């Protein structure tokens, strides 16, 4: 087992739907600790920097607009195998492949 840190973002739709507490509870139940957190509204500079590798892709304008549509919560998580634990919590990247919940 390896103590790791990983970065995650609670996105605007989850915050608008008041799921922040539920998401934090899932993270903590899985044995991860929030060691840093900040809530903010992304600027154009934030999205351009974070998603730079996607800037030339056709979906980038909608992705950037979505990420700027409301507040986000940025977090650094720590725990045993934090990266794989968080990926397991988040589920499949493609919503068509995601399990219920």
N, CA, C and O atoms as a GROMACS GRO file, in nm:
protein
  404
    1UNK      N    1   0.084  -0.118   0.000
    1UNK     CA    2   0.000   0.000   0.000
    1UNK      C    3   0.089   0.125   0.000
    1UNK      O    4   0.192   0.130   0.067
    2UNK      N    5   0.046   0.223  -0.077
    2UNK     CA    6   0.123   0.346  -0.088
    2UNK      C    7   0.038   0.466  -0.052
    2UNK      O    8  -0.074   0.481  -0.101
    3UNK      N    9   0.092   0.552   0.035
    3UNK     CA   10   0.024   0.677   0.068
    3UNK      C   11   0.044   0.770  -0.051
    3UNK      O   12   0.157   0.800  -0.089
    4UNK      N   13  -0.066   0.815  -0.109
    4UNK     CA   14  -0.062   0.899  -0.228
    4UNK      C   15  -0.149   1.023  -0.208
    4UNK      O   16  -0.233   1.029  -0.119
    5UNK      N   17  -0.123   1.120  -0.293
    5UNK     CA   18  -0.210   1.238  -0.302
    5UNK      C   19  -0.261   1.248  -0.444
    5UNK      O   20  -0.192   1.210  -0.539
    6UNK      N   21  -0.382   1.298  -0.459
    6UNK     CA   22  -0.440   1.319  -0.592
    6UNK      C   23  -0.528   1.443  -0.589
    6UNK      O   24  -0.572   1.487  -0.483
    7UNK      N   25  -0.552   1.497  -0.706
    7UNK     CA   26  -0.630   1.618  -0.723
    7UNK      C   27  -0.765   1.583  -0.784
    7UNK      O   28  -0.773   1.497  -0.872
    8UNK      N   29  -0.870   1.648  -0.738
    8UNK     CA   30  -1.002   1.627  -0.798
    8UNK      C   31  -1.081   1.757  -0.794
    8UNK      O   32  -1.050   1.850  -0.719
    9UNK      N   33  -1.183   1.761  -0.876
    9UNK     CA   34  -1.271   1.878  -0.884
    9UNK      C   35  -1.415   1.831  -0.871
    9UNK      O   36  -1.457   1.739  -0.941
   10UNK      N   37  -1.491   1.893  -0.781
   10UNK     CA   38  -1.636   1.875  -0.782
   10UNK      C   39  -1.689   1.981  -0.876
   10UNK      O   40  -1.669   2.100  -0.855
   11UNK      N   41  -1.756   1.936  -0.980
   11UNK     CA   42  -1.793   2.022  -1.092
   11UNK      C   43  -1.921   2.102  -1.065
   11UNK      O   44  -1.995   2.073  -0.971
   12UNK      N   45  -1.946   2.204  -1.150
   12UNK     CA   46  -2.058   2.297  -1.125
   12UNK      C   47  -2.195   2.231  -1.108
   12UNK      O   48  -2.273   2.274  -1.023
   13UNK      N   49  -2.225   2.128  -1.187
   13UNK     CA   50  -2.359   2.067  -1.175
   13UNK      C   51  -2.377   1.996  -1.042
   13UNK      O   52  -2.486   2.000  -0.985
   14UNK      N   53  -2.273   1.933  -0.990
   14UNK     CA   54  -2.283   1.866  -0.860
   14UNK      C   55  -2.301   1.967  -0.748
   14UNK      O   56  -2.377   1.943  -0.654
   15UNK      N   57  -2.232   2.078  -0.757
   15UNK     CA   58  -2.246   2.182  -0.655
   15UNK      C   59  -2.386   2.244  -0.663
   15UNK      O   60  -2.450   2.266  -0.560
   16UNK      N   61  -2.432   2.273  -0.784
   16UNK     CA   62  -2.566   2.333  -0.801
   16UNK      C   63  -2.675   2.240  -0.751
   16UNK      O   64  -2.780   2.286  -0.705
   17UNK      N   65  -2.653   2.109  -0.760
   17UNK     CA   66  -2.752   2.010  -0.716
   17UNK      C   67  -2.737   1.973  -0.568
   17UNK      O   68  -2.805   1.883  -0.520
   18UNK      N   69  -2.649   2.043  -0.498
   18UNK     CA   70  -2.625   2.019  -0.354
   18UNK      C   71  -2.575   1.878  -0.324
   18UNK      O   72  -2.614   1.818  -0.225
   19UNK      N   73  -2.487   1.826  -0.411
   19UNK     CA   74  -2.428   1.694  -0.390
   19UNK      C   75  -2.290   1.700  -0.326
   19UNK      O   76  -2.227   1.597  -0.304
   20UNK      N   77  -2.241   1.820  -0.297
   20UNK     CA   78  -2.105   1.835  -0.244
   20UNK      C   79  -2.086   1.751  -0.117
   20UNK      O   80  -1.987   1.679  -0.105
   21UNK      N   81  -2.177   1.761  -0.024
   21UNK     CA   82  -2.166   1.684   0.101
   21UNK      C   83  -2.168   1.536   0.079
   21UNK      O   84  -2.093   1.462   0.142
   22UNK      N   85  -2.255   1.489  -0.011
   22UNK     CA   86  -2.261   1.346  -0.042
   22UNK      C   87  -2.131   1.297  -0.105
   22UNK      O   88  -2.082   1.189  -0.073
   23UNK      N   89  -2.074   1.378  -0.193
   23UNK     CA   90  -1.948   1.341  -0.258
   23UNK      C   91  -1.836   1.335  -0.154
   23UNK      O   92  -1.757   1.241  -0.154
   24UNK      N   93  -1.830   1.435  -0.068
   24UNK     CA   94  -1.728   1.434   0.038
   24UNK      C   95  -1.744   1.313   0.129
   24UNK      O   96  -1.645   1.254   0.171
   25UNK      N   97  -1.868   1.277   0.160
   25UNK     CA   98  -1.893   1.159   0.245
   25UNK      C   99  -1.843   1.031   0.177
   25UNK      O  100  -1.785   0.945   0.243
   26UNK      N  101  -1.865   1.020   0.046
   26UNK     CA  102  -1.816   0.902  -0.028
   26UNK      C  103  -1.663   0.896  -0.025
   26UNK      O  104  -1.605   0.789  -0.007
   27UNK      N  105  -1.600   1.011  -0.043
   27UNK     CA  106  -1.454   1.018  -0.042
   27UNK      C  107  -1.401   0.976   0.095
   27UNK      O  108  -1.308   0.896   0.104
   28UNK      N  109  -1.459   1.030   0.200
   28UNK     CA  110  -1.413   0.998   0.334
   28UNK      C  111  -1.443   0.854   0.371
   28UNK      O  112  -1.362   0.789   0.437
   29UNK      N  113  -1.558   0.802   0.330
   29UNK     CA  114  -1.594   0.663   0.359
   29UNK      C  115  -1.494   0.566   0.293
   29UNK      O  116  -1.469   0.458   0.345
   30UNK      N  117  -1.439   0.607   0.179
   30UNK     CA  118  -1.341   0.524   0.109
   30UNK      C  119  -1.202   0.532   0.171
   30UNK      O  120  -1.109   0.468   0.124
   31UNK      N  121  -1.188   0.612   0.277
   31UNK     CA  122  -1.062   0.619   0.349
   31UNK      C  123  -0.969   0.731   0.303
   31UNK      O  124  -0.854   0.736   0.345
   32UNK      N  125  -1.017   0.821   0.219
   32UNK     CA  126  -0.936   0.934   0.176
   32UNK      C  127  -0.962   1.054   0.265
   32UNK      O  128  -1.071   1.070   0.319
   33UNK      N  129  -0.860   1.137   0.280
   33UNK     CA  130  -0.872   1.260   0.358
   33UNK      C  131  -0.858   1.380   0.265
   33UNK      O  132  -0.776   1.379   0.173
   34UNK      N  133  -0.938   1.481   0.289
   34UNK     CA  134  -0.924   1.607   0.217
   34UNK      C  135  -0.816   1.687   0.291
   34UNK      O  136  -0.836   1.726   0.406
   35UNK      N  137  -0.702   1.710   0.225
   35UNK     CA  138  -0.594   1.784   0.291
   35UNK      C  139  -0.585   1.929   0.244
   35UNK      O  140  -0.516   2.011   0.305
   36UNK      N  141  -0.657   1.960   0.135
   36UNK     CA  142  -0.667   2.099   0.089
   36UNK      C  143  -0.793   2.110   0.005
   36UNK      O  144  -0.828   2.018  -0.069
   37UNK      N  145  -0.862   2.223   0.017
   37UNK     CA  146  -0.984   2.245  -0.060
   37UNK      C  147  -1.003   2.393  -0.082
   37UNK      O  148  -0.969   2.476   0.002
   38UNK      N  149  -1.059   2.424  -0.198
   38UNK     CA  150  -1.088   2.564  -0.231
   38UNK      C  151  -1.206   2.566  -0.327
   38UNK      O  152  -1.210   2.491  -0.424
   39UNK      N  153  -1.301   2.654  -0.298
   39UNK     CA  154  -1.415   2.672  -0.387
   39UNK      C  155  -1.394   2.801  -0.463
   39UNK      O  156  -1.359   2.903  -0.404
   40UNK      N  157  -1.415   2.798  -0.595
   40UNK     CA  158  -1.398   2.918  -0.676
   40UNK      C  159  -1.475   2.906  -0.806
   40UNK      O  160  -1.525   2.799  -0.842
   41UNK      N  161  -1.483   3.018  -0.877
   41UNK     CA  162  -1.538   3.021  -1.013
   41UNK      C  163  -1.419   3.021  -1.109
   41UNK      O  164  -1.332   3.107  -1.099
   42UNK      N  165  -1.416   2.927  -1.201
   42UNK     CA  166  -1.308   2.924  -1.299
   42UNK      C  167  -1.316   3.045  -1.391
   42UNK      O  168  -1.424   3.087  -1.432
   43UNK      N  169  -1.201   3.100  -1.422
   43UNK     CA  170  -1.189   3.205  -1.522
   43UNK      C  171  -1.147   3.140  -1.653
   43UNK      O  172  -1.122   3.019  -1.659
   44UNK      N  173  -1.141   3.219  -1.758
   44UNK     CA  174  -1.092   3.167  -1.886
   44UNK      C  175  -0.949   3.116  -1.871
   44UNK      O  176  -0.911   3.015  -1.930
   45UNK      N  177  -0.869   3.187  -1.793
   45UNK     CA  178  -0.730   3.144  -1.771
   45UNK      C  179  -0.725   3.009  -1.699
   45UNK      O  180  -0.640   2.926  -1.732
   46UNK      N  181  -0.813   2.987  -1.602
   46UNK     CA  182  -0.818   2.857  -1.533
   46UNK      C  183  -0.847   2.744  -1.631
   46UNK      O  184  -0.775   2.644  -1.635
   47UNK      N  185  -0.953   2.761  -1.711
   47UNK     CA  186  -0.990   2.652  -1.802
   47UNK      C  187  -0.886   2.633  -1.910
   47UNK      O  188  -0.855   2.520  -1.947
   48UNK      N  189  -0.830   2.743  -1.961
   48UNK     CA  190  -0.726   2.730  -2.063
   48UNK      C  191  -0.605   2.655  -2.010
   48UNK      O  192  -0.546   2.574  -2.081
   49UNK      N  193  -0.568   2.680  -1.884
   49UNK     CA  194  -0.453   2.612  -1.826
   49UNK      C  195  -0.481   2.466  -1.793
   49UNK      O  196  -0.400   2.379  -1.824
   50UNK      N  197  -0.594   2.440  -1.731
   50UNK     CA  198  -0.626   2.305  -1.687
   50UNK      C  199  -0.655   2.211  -1.803
   50UNK      O  200  -0.619   2.093  -1.798
   51UNK      N  201  -0.719   2.262  -1.907
   51UNK     CA  202  -0.759   2.178  -2.019
   51UNK      C  203  -0.682   2.210  -2.146
   51UNK      O  204  -0.734   2.193  -2.257
   52UNK      N  205  -0.559   2.258  -2.131
   52UNK     CA  206  -0.478   2.301  -2.245
   52UNK      C  207  -0.467   2.195  -2.354
   52UNK      O  208  -0.471   2.228  -2.472
   53UNK      N  209  -0.454   2.068  -2.315
   53UNK     CA  210  -0.438   1.962  -2.415
   53UNK      C  211  -0.563   1.942  -2.501
   53UNK      O  212  -0.556   1.877  -2.606
   54UNK      N  213  -0.676   1.997  -2.458
   54UNK     CA  214  -0.801   1.982  -2.533
   54UNK      C  215  -0.839   2.108  -2.611
   54UNK      O  216  -0.941   2.110  -2.680
   55UNK      N  217  -0.758   2.213  -2.602
   55UNK     CA  218  -0.796   2.343  -2.657
   55UNK      C  219  -0.833   2.341  -2.805
   55UNK      O  220  -0.920   2.417  -2.847
   56UNK      N  221  -0.771   2.257  -2.883
   56UNK     CA  222  -0.798   2.253  -3.027
   56UNK      C  223  -0.906   2.151  -3.063
   56UNK      O  224  -0.940   2.137  -3.181
   57UNK      N  225  -0.960   2.082  -2.966
   57UNK     CA  226  -1.062   1.980  -2.993
   57UNK      C  227  -1.198   2.047  -3.007
   57UNK      O  228  -1.222   2.151  -2.946
   58UNK      N  229  -1.287   1.989  -3.086
   58UNK     CA  230  -1.416   2.053  -3.111
   58UNK      C  231  -1.504   2.069  -2.986
   58UNK      O  232  -1.589   2.159  -2.982
   59UNK      N  233  -1.485   1.985  -2.886
   59UNK     CA  234  -1.569   1.994  -2.766
   59UNK      C  235  -1.518   2.096  -2.665
   59UNK      O  236  -1.585   2.123  -2.566
   60UNK      N  237  -1.400   2.154  -2.689
   60UNK     CA  238  -1.341   2.243  -2.589
   60UNK      C  239  -1.430   2.362  -2.552
   60UNK      O  240  -1.444   2.390  -2.433
   61UNK      N  241  -1.489   2.433  -2.647
   61UNK     CA  242  -1.571   2.548  -2.606
   61UNK      C  243  -1.684   2.512  -2.510
   61UNK      O  244  -1.711   2.585  -2.415
   62UNK      N  245  -1.750   2.399  -2.533
   62UNK     CA  246  -1.858   2.360  -2.442
   62UNK      C  247  -1.803   2.314  -2.307
   62UNK      O  248  -1.864   2.341  -2.204
   63UNK      N  249  -1.689   2.245  -2.307
   63UNK     CA  250  -1.626   2.203  -2.182
   63UNK      C  251  -1.585   2.325  -2.100
   63UNK      O  252  -1.614   2.332  -1.980
   64UNK      N  253  -1.519   2.420  -2.164
   64UNK     CA  254  -1.474   2.540  -2.093
   64UNK      C  255  -1.594   2.620  -2.041
   64UNK      O  256  -1.592   2.668  -1.928
   65UNK      N  257  -1.697   2.633  -2.122
   65UNK     CA  258  -1.817   2.704  -2.079
   65UNK      C  259  -1.883   2.636  -1.961
   65UNK      O  260  -1.926   2.703  -1.866
   66UNK      N  261  -1.891   2.504  -1.965
   66UNK     CA  262  -1.949   2.428  -1.854
   66UNK      C  263  -1.869   2.450  -1.726
   66UNK      O  264  -1.927   2.474  -1.620
   67UNK      N  265  -1.737   2.442  -1.736
   67UNK     CA  266  -1.654   2.456  -1.616
   67UNK      C  267  -1.658   2.597  -1.559
   67UNK      O  268  -1.628   2.617  -1.441
   68UNK      N  269  -1.696   2.695  -1.641
   68UNK     CA  270  -1.710   2.833  -1.594
   68UNK      C  271  -1.854   2.868  -1.557
   68UNK      O  272  -1.883   2.982  -1.521
   69UNK      N  273  -1.945   2.771  -1.567
   69UNK     CA  274  -2.088   2.799  -1.548
   69UNK      C  275  -2.130   2.816  -1.402
   69UNK      O  276  -2.241   2.862  -1.376
   70UNK      N  277  -2.046   2.782  -1.310
   70UNK     CA  278  -2.078   2.793  -1.169
   70UNK      C  279  -1.957   2.760  -1.087
   70UNK      O  280  -1.851   2.730  -1.142
   71UNK      N  281  -1.969   2.765  -0.956
   71UNK     CA  282  -1.853   2.735  -0.871
   71UNK      C  283  -1.810   2.590  -0.883
   71UNK      O  284  -1.891   2.501  -0.910
   72UNK      N  285  -1.682   2.568  -0.860
   72UNK     CA  286  -1.624   2.434  -0.852
   72UNK      C  287  -1.554   2.422  -0.718
   72UNK      O  288  -1.520   2.523  -0.656
   73UNK      N  289  -1.531   2.299  -0.673
   73UNK     CA  290  -1.452   2.278  -0.553
   73UNK      C  291  -1.329   2.196  -0.592
   73UNK      O  292  -1.340   2.083  -0.638
   74UNK      N  293  -1.213   2.256  -0.572
   74UNK     CA  294  -1.085   2.191  -0.599
   74UNK      C  295  -1.038   2.127  -0.470
   74UNK      O  296  -1.046   2.187  -0.363
   75UNK      N  297  -0.988   2.003  -0.480
   75UNK     CA  298  -0.943   1.934  -0.360
   75UNK      C  299  -0.819   1.852  -0.386
   75UNK      O  300  -0.800   1.797  -0.495
   76UNK      N  301  -0.734   1.845  -0.285
   76UNK     CA  302  -0.624   1.750  -0.282
   76UNK      C  303  -0.663   1.646  -0.178
   76UNK      O  304  -0.694   1.678  -0.064
   77UNK      N  305  -0.660   1.521  -0.221
   77UNK     CA  306  -0.697   1.409  -0.135
   77UNK      C  307  -0.573   1.327  -0.104
   77UNK      O  308  -0.479   1.322  -0.184
   78UNK      N  309  -0.573   1.264   0.013
   78UNK     CA  310  -0.460   1.182   0.052
   78UNK      C  311  -0.511   1.053   0.114
   78UNK      O  312  -0.611   1.052   0.185
   79UNK      N  313  -0.440   0.945   0.085
   79UNK     CA  314  -0.475   0.817   0.145
   79UNK      C  315  -0.400   0.704   0.077
   79UNK      O  316  -0.326   0.725  -0.019
   80UNK      N  317  -0.419   0.586   0.130
   80UNK     CA  318  -0.358   0.467   0.069
   80UNK      C  319  -0.416   0.448  -0.071
   80UNK      O  320  -0.538   0.443  -0.088
   81UNK      N  321  -0.329   0.438  -0.169
   81UNK     CA  322  -0.371   0.419  -0.308
   81UNK      C  323  -0.479   0.519  -0.350
   81UNK      O  324  -0.580   0.482  -0.409
   82UNK      N  325  -0.455   0.645  -0.319
   82UNK     CA  326  -0.555   0.751  -0.341
   82UNK      C  327  -0.600   0.760  -0.487
   82UNK      O  328  -0.718   0.782  -0.513
   83UNK      N  329  -0.509   0.744  -0.582
   83UNK     CA  330  -0.545   0.758  -0.723
   83UNK      C  331  -0.645   0.651  -0.764
   83UNK      O  332  -0.751   0.683  -0.818
   84UNK      N  333  -0.614   0.525  -0.737
   84UNK     CA  334  -0.705   0.418  -0.778
   84UNK      C  335  -0.834   0.420  -0.695
   84UNK      O  336  -0.940   0.386  -0.746
   85UNK      N  337  -0.825   0.460  -0.569
   85UNK     CA  338  -0.945   0.470  -0.486
   85UNK      C  339  -1.039   0.576  -0.541
   85UNK      O  340  -1.160   0.552  -0.552
   86UNK      N  341  -0.986   0.692  -0.577
   86UNK     CA  342  -1.070   0.798  -0.632
   86UNK      C  343  -1.129   0.757  -0.767
   86UNK      O  344  -1.246   0.783  -0.793
   87UNK      N  345  -1.050   0.693  -0.852
   87UNK     CA  346  -1.102   0.647  -0.981
   87UNK      C  347  -1.215   0.548  -0.962
   87UNK      O  348  -1.312   0.549  -1.038
   88UNK      N  349  -1.204   0.463  -0.862
   88UNK     CA  350  -1.311   0.369  -0.832
   88UNK      C  351  -1.437   0.441  -0.785
   88UNK      O  352  -1.547   0.403  -0.824
   89UNK      N  353  -1.422   0.543  -0.702
   89UNK     CA  354  -1.536   0.621  -0.654
   89UNK      C  355  -1.605   0.690  -0.772
   89UNK      O  356  -1.728   0.690  -0.782
   90UNK      N  357  -1.525   0.750  -0.860
   90UNK     CA  358  -1.580   0.827  -0.972
   90UNK      C  359  -1.648   0.739  -1.076
   90UNK      O  360  -1.744   0.782  -1.140
   91UNK      N  361  -1.601   0.617  -1.093
   91UNK     CA  362  -1.661   0.529  -1.193
   91UNK      C  363  -1.609   0.559  -1.332
   91UNK      O  364  -1.512   0.633  -1.350
   92UNK      N  365  -1.676   0.501  -1.430
   92UNK     CA  366  -1.633   0.513  -1.569
   92UNK      C  367  -1.639   0.658  -1.617
   92UNK      O  368  -1.729   0.733  -1.580
   93UNK      N  369  -1.542   0.696  -1.699
   93UNK     CA  370  -1.538   0.831  -1.755
   93UNK      C  371  -1.652   0.853  -1.852
   93UNK      O  372  -1.712   0.961  -1.855
   94UNK      N  373  -1.684   0.752  -1.930
   94UNK     CA  374  -1.793   0.760  -2.026
   94UNK      C  375  -1.924   0.730  -1.953
   94UNK      O  376  -1.940   0.621  -1.899
   95UNK      N  377  -2.017   0.826  -1.949
   95UNK     CA  378  -2.143   0.804  -1.877
   95UNK      C  379  -2.218   0.680  -1.924
   95UNK      O  380  -2.291   0.620  -1.845
   96UNK      N  381  -2.203   0.641  -2.049
   96UNK     CA  382  -2.271   0.521  -2.100
   96UNK      C  383  -2.219   0.394  -2.031
   96UNK      O  384  -2.291   0.294  -2.022
   97UNK      N  385  -2.094   0.399  -1.983
   97UNK     CA  386  -2.034   0.283  -1.917
   97UNK      C  387  -2.043   0.289  -1.765
   97UNK      O  388  -2.004   0.194  -1.697
   98UNK      N  389  -2.096   0.399  -1.712
   98UNK     CA  390  -2.097   0.420  -1.567
   98UNK      C  391  -2.206   0.336  -1.500
   98UNK      O  392  -2.314   0.314  -1.556
   99UNK      N  393  -2.174   0.289  -1.380
   99UNK     CA  394  -2.272   0.217  -1.300
   99UNK      C  395  -2.369   0.318  -1.236
   99UNK      O  396  -2.337   0.436  -1.225
  100UNK      N  397  -2.484   0.271  -1.196
  100UNK     CA  398  -2.583   0.355  -1.128
  100UNK      C  399  -2.521   0.419  -1.004
  100UNK      O  400  -2.447   0.354  -0.930
  101UNK      N  401  -2.552   0.547  -0.983
  101UNK     CA  402  -2.504   0.616  -0.863
  101UNK      C  403  -2.369   0.680  -0.879
  101UNK      O  404  -2.317   0.741  -0.786
   0.00000   0.00000   0.00000
